[in-house]
Amino acid sequence: MADDANAMANNNLVPTLPQPKRPRRGDTDSIRLHSFRRHSLSAATLAALTELKTLKLVHCDFDLPHNFPTLTRLRNLALWHVPLPEIILQTLIANCKCLQTIDLLHCSGISRVEINARDHRQFKEFRIAACRHLEVLVIDSPTIRSVHYCGPIPRIRIVDAAQLNEAFFNFEPAGNRRYLPVSEMEKLVTDIPNVTVLTTTALIPEALTTKFRRGVFGEANYSFLNLKELQLMMEGGLFCNPYDIVMFMMRCPLLERLFIDMNDYNFECGVYWELHQKPKLDKLDHYFDRLKYIRLKGFKFLQSELQLVKILLNKATNLEALVFVTPKNGRTKLYRADAPRYSQLLLSWKTSPEAKIVLFDHMNDKSRVRPTHTKFWYC
């Protein structure tokens, strides 16, 4: 209540009302509406909506009338825990030409989301999470700068991403629903070649690794020529290993910051890795000259993890810092008696003489450099 009072005092928020009144000149231009019963927008509500710049509906079950007006001032739309038929979303987008951001969270009843914003010259950010029935997501906007997706694995197409700067794809573990066909992953990464910040789960690098494609054994055709920050969340990976990660990094020639959240994941390093992938990495003639900072969260000092560290330290010629953060569950193979041996080993691997190697306990993580994206944007 205190927060609501402060917000109202600053003219940022109308009190939660079933039927908001039309704002007077100088009043708030934002409404947050909570309702736990079916709520049809009345004429008074519509009059208020035409003045809004921000509209957030939470737990609202609502209908749009046939005479739904054009909201010329609306900039920010957030629908949380809302039943959302596709026609309602399409109507809202079509009637709000000045939209800049759209947030969808736990919206039910929608299997296909199409953001047709080619005529929305100010549209910049789209975020969607936990829409359980979503199967297809299509974004068509020449001005989009940021896309965040979190949830089950749908088919995603971004039609015009020339200005897309940030992309976030937190796919749920594949076992919870289905594994997206490799061809769909390849389409997704070719849709977003200009991003400078990318956060994704392990499903993308493992889907793009060398394999048979249309009868030919080879690599996927993609590149991230502008990417400077990469964050990999290993949760949900099926067979991702150091080879997949390094091959992905090689497509990012400007990469400066690498964050990997192991999250109790163990690299899959079986017979194929030993016979084919590891020998290729041992002979790798490629250097990550732009890579300055590496942060490995949930690092357990397993042999497979150390394989990745060895490659990164060998190939990052201008590295400034490598930071390890121990797992929250305490499952680490690092013991106090082994510390001198590991320290000597790590120092022998590094190519950059200026690189600092630091270990933090997860309860006392003082790393100064953090990834741009948090795991859940709505928390």
N, C-alpha and C positions, 0 to 999 in steps of 0.2 A: 504493500500500500504506500509506503514511503517513497519507493521508486516511482510509482504512478503519479503521486502528488508532485514530485519534483519535475517529472516530465511534463505534466500539465502546466506547471508554473512556468516552464520554459517554452510553452506553446509548441510542443512537439507531439502531443498525443491527446486525442479526445478520449474521455472516459469511456469504458466499455459499456455500450448501450445497444439494445436490440434495434432501435430506430434512431440512428444518429441525426441530429438536427443540422440544418444547412448552416455552414460556418459563416459568420459575419466577417466583413473586411477586417484584417488584422488578427483573426482567429487562426487556430491550427489548420494546417493543410495535410494532416495525416490522420488516418483512422485505423484503429485495431479493433476488430469485432470478434468476440467470442460468443458462441451460442451452442446449446446442446439440444435444440429443437429445430424442426424444419422452419426455415426463415425465408420468406419471399420478399424480394426487395420492393418496398413501397415507393410511392411517388416522392415522399419526403426523403427517403434514403437516396433515390436517384438524384434529387436536387442537390443533396450533399455531395454525392460522388463526383459530380461535374466540377467541383472545386478542388478535388484532391490531387496531391502529388504522390502520396504514398498510401497504399491500401494493403492491409494485412488481415486475412481472414483465418481464424483458427477454430477448428471444431465447428464449422458452420456448414449446414446442409441447406443450400440455397438454390433458387431458380433464377434465371434471367428472363425478364419479360420481353415481349416482341418489340417493344419500343425502347429497348436499351440504348441509352444515348452514347454519343461519341465523347470520350473522356479526354479532352485535348490537353489537360494539364498533368495527367497521371504519368509518373516517372517510374515508380517502383511498385511491383505487384508481388505479394507473397501469399501463397495458399498452403496452409499447413493442416494436415488431418482433415481434408475436405474431400467428399465424394465429387469426382470431377469427370463428367462425361466429356468426350472429345469436342462436341459441338459448343459446350460452354467455354472451354479454353480457346477455341478458335474465334469465338465471338469476342471474348475479352481482348485477344491480341489484335483482331481486326479493328476494334473500336478505340484502341489506345495507341495512336501513331507516334506518341512521344515517349513510349516506354524505353527505359534504360536498363532495368533489371527485372528478371523473373525468378522467383524461388518457388519450387514445388517440393513439399515434404509429406510423405505418408498420404499421398492422394490415391484414393481407391477408385475402381471402376474405369480406369483408363489403360488401354493396351497399346495405344499409339499416340505419341506426342509429336506434332509437327509445329515447329516455330517458323511460321512464314512471315519473316520480318524484313523482306527485301525493300519495303517502302518505309521502314522505320529507321530513320537516319541517325538516331541517337542510341540505338540499342547496343549494349556493350556486354552484358553478363547474363548467363543462364546457369542456374544451379538446380539440380534435381536429385532427390535421395529417397530411398525406401518406398518407391512406388511398385508394389509387389507384382502387379499384373502387366507391367510394361514389357512390351516385346520389340517395339520399334521406336527409335528416336531419330528425328530428322530436323536439322537446324539449317535454315536458309537465311543467312544474314550477312551482308557484305561488311558490316561494321562491328561484328562480334569480336570482343577482345578476350573473354574468359568463359570457359565451359567447365563445370564441375558435375561429375556424375558419380553417384554412390548407390549400389544396389545390385540386384541380380543382373545377369549378363544379357543385354538386349542387342539388337542390331542397330548400330549407330552410324549415321552419315552426317557429315558436316559439309554442306554443299559449297559454300564460299568462305574459306577461312584465311583469306589473304592478310587480314589484320589480327588474326587470333594470336594472342601473346601467351596465354596460360591455358593449360589443359590438365584436368584432374579426372582420373578414372580409377575409382576404388571398386573393382568388381568383387562380388561375394565369392567365396570359395566355390570352385567349379562343381564340387560334389553336391552342393545344396540344390542345384537346379540342372544345369547342362553345361557342356563345354562349347563355347562359341567356335564355329568353324574357322580354320586358319585363314581362309579367304576373306572372311569378314574382318579379322584383325588386320590383315594387310590393307584392306580398303580404308580402315580407320586411320592407320598411321600415314597413309598417303594423302588423307584429307587434311592433315595438320602439320605440314612440313616446316612452317615458319615459327612455331612456338619457341619461346626462349626459356619457359619453365614447364616441366612435365612431371607429373606425379602419376604413377600407375602401379598396378599389381604385377606380380611375376608372370601372369598369363600372357602379357604382350611379348616380352623378350623370348619366352619359351616357344611361343607360336611362330615367331619370325626366324627361328634358328634354321640352320641348314637341314633340309629334308627333301623328299620327293614332292615336287610340285608339277602337276599335269604331266607326270611321267618322266620328269627331268630332276635329277638330284642337284640341288643348288640352294642359294640364299634368296630371301625375299628382296624385292627392289624397293628400297625406301631410304630416306635420309632426313636428318634433322640438322640442317646447316646452320641454324641460328641458336640451337639449344645451348644454354649456359648452366642450367640447373636441372638435375635429374634426381628424382626420389623414387626408389623402388620399395614397395611393400610386399614382402615375400609371402604373406598369408594367402593361401589359396593356390599356390604354385603346385604343379603336378610333378614336373621332372626338371625344373630349372636348376642349372648348375653354373659354375664360374664361366664356362665357355659361352653360354647364352648371354650372360651379362657383358662380357668383354666384347663379343661380336656386336651387341647393341651399342655399346659405347663407341665403337669404331665408326658408327654412322653419325656421331655427334662431334665434329672436329673442333668446335668452340667450347666444349664442355669445361666448366670451371669448378662446379660444386657437385659432389656425388653423395647422396644420402641413401643408405640401405637399412631398412627396418627388418631384421631377421625374424622377429616375432615367433620364436620357437620353431622356425623352419630349418630343416636339414637339407643341404644340397644333395641332389641325386647324382652320385658319382659312381656309376656301375661299370660294367664291362665296356660298354661303348665309349664312355668317358676315358677309361684307361687306355684303350687301344687306338682311339681315333682323335678325340677332342684334346686331351691333355698333351699329346705329342705336338699338335698344331700350336697350342699356346706356348709350349716350350721353345718353339722356333719362330714365334711371332715377331715380325719385323715392323712394329708399329709403336708409336710413342704418343702419349697423351700430354703434349707439351703445354696445353692451356689449363690442365687440371691443377687446382690450387688447394682444394679442401675435400677431405673424405671423412664421413661420419658413419660408422657401422654400429647400429643400435641393436642390442640383444646379442652381442657377439659372444660365442661360447668357447672360442679357441679350439674348435674341432679341426681336424686335419683338412677337411674339405674347405672350410672357411679360410684357413691359412694359405691354401692354394690360391685363392682369389687375392688375398693380401699380398702375397709374393709377386704376383703379376702386376698389381697396381703400383706397388713400391718400385718395381723394376722399370716400369714404363712411364711413370709420372715424373718427368725430368725436372719440373719446376714446382713440385709439391711443397706446400707450406705447412700443412698439418694433417695428420691422420689421427682421428679420435675414435676410441673404442668405448662403448657403453655396455656394461654387463646386463644380462637378462634379468627381468623382474622376478622370474621364477627361481632364480639362483642356480640354474643348471649350467654351470660353466666348468670347463676342463682346466681352468687356470688355478693353480695352487701356489701359495706363497713360496714354496721351495723351488717352483719352476720359473719364477719371475726373472731371475738373472739369465737363464737360458733363453727365454722368449725375447728378452730385451736385446741380447746379443744377436739373435737370429733376425729380428726385425731390422736392426741397424745394418746388418750385412746385406739385406735385400734392397735397401733404399738407394735410389740413384741421385735424388736431390739432397745435397749436403745440408740444406737449410730446413729440411722437413722435421717438424716436431711430432713425436708420437706420444699420445696421452691416453691414459685409461681412467675412466670415471665409473664409479659405482652408480647404478641407476637411481639410488636414493640421494645422490649428491652430484648430479650431472651439471657441471658448470660450463658446458660448451657454449661458447659465445655465438657461434654461427648455427642457425637453425633453418630448416627448410621453409620455404614460402608458404606451403600448404600444411594445415593440420589434417589429421586423418578424417575428421568429421566436421564439415563446415558449419553445421547447425548446432554444435555444442558450445 
